[in-house]
């Protein structure tokens, strides 16, 4: 009974899957905290490049992963996929349950999976500096790593 699955690099996806395309009904609108009205692109433009806003609102099933992002992902992906046989048994489910081990990334978590495209799309939009708040440090580390790959300042400054 196979537990660990590894894709070949040639099998890496070229598209992100958008769950919204297959939902039986659209997700409820995100509400602006000040107005309690649905958030629109103009509300998000001060925070995100338009390419990310477009991804947030599209209902297309597949969104192409830009080649520079795929090139960076190849540093640690594909990550191992494991089948949770004992969890399936404990739940008494006929479903096959899988999980991924994301500790193989340079930051040791899943967070570079998001930080990498965010740094890429911000660079493409001409944003020169990325800044974030972080608690335990994984997101800050991931964003700093991603920014360094796409020539963005990380928002971290030396004293």
ABEGO torsion letter per residue (X at the ends): XBABBBBBAAABBABBBBAAAABABBBBBBBBAAAGBBBBAAAAAAABBAAAAAAAABABABBBBBAAAAAAAAAAOBBBBBBBAAAAAAAGBABBBBBBBAAABAAGBAAAAAAAAAAAAAAAAGBABBBBBBBAGAAAAAAAAAAAAAGBBAGBBBX
